[in-house]
Amino acid sequence: MHPRPDDNRIKIAPSILSADLSRLAEQVREVEAAGADRIHFDVMDGRFVPNITFGPVLAKWLRPATPLPIEAHLMIASPDDFLDAFAEAGADTLIVHVEGATHLNRTIQRIKALGLKAGVALNPATPAVMLEEILPDLDLVLAMTVNPGFGGQSFLPGTLKKIRAIRRMIDEVRPDCELEVDGGIDAETAPQVVEAGARVLVAGSSIYGAADGPAAGMDRLARSLGL
């Protein structure tokens, strides 16, 4: 087994899906000041998932508002059609779904050719084995812990087993690949996914939906992890 990379700390990626878009720059700066490591940008097309959210134009507008890395999570039916647009908009990482990318190797190669980090996401019912062929080429694996499409859903406990399986695969094949989770992450579920092997936590409602504000939501999440 290969050793894990030196930077094995837990990272928090607030999702702007739950942010107040009328104050987006301000809300991003709040989580930045509270210690966020990156910004998670949820892209939905109404086809791959039953919702429509953001496109490259908003990503381009957001880019100068924060120095934090922006990861675009492309929950869309034809990701290849938008890779260049999100690269031009200033995204640092592009994450595509194994279920939505018809020619996954070609898609990952294009992301790398654009000079970006490449990630692959798996829906809850998609087995970890679907990563076997593509894992050596990845910078990030995103395990969905809810079915994608809407914020505020409840965490699916059955995904913990898959997170552990992906952790083992990464440690064996691609130890510098990040393992990220997305869906229902809060102060209760965060320690569970970290114990299972996740190192990057996407959180939307528990941060931007916090009654006492995003900074307080960030603090609760961090304290639950002993950060």
Buried (B, 14 or more C-beta within 10 A) or exposed (E): EEEEEEEEEBBBBBBBBBBEEEEBEEBBBBBBEBBBBBBBBBBBBEEBBEBEBBBBEBBBBBBEBBEBBBBBBBBBBEBBEBBEBBBEBBBBBBBBBBBBBEEBEEBBEBBBEBEBBBBBBBBBEBEBEBBEEBBEBBBBBBBBBBBBBBBEBEBBEEBBEBBBBBBEBBBEBBEEBBBBBBBBBBBEBBEBBBEBBBBBBBBBBBBBBBEEBBBBBBBBBBEBBEB
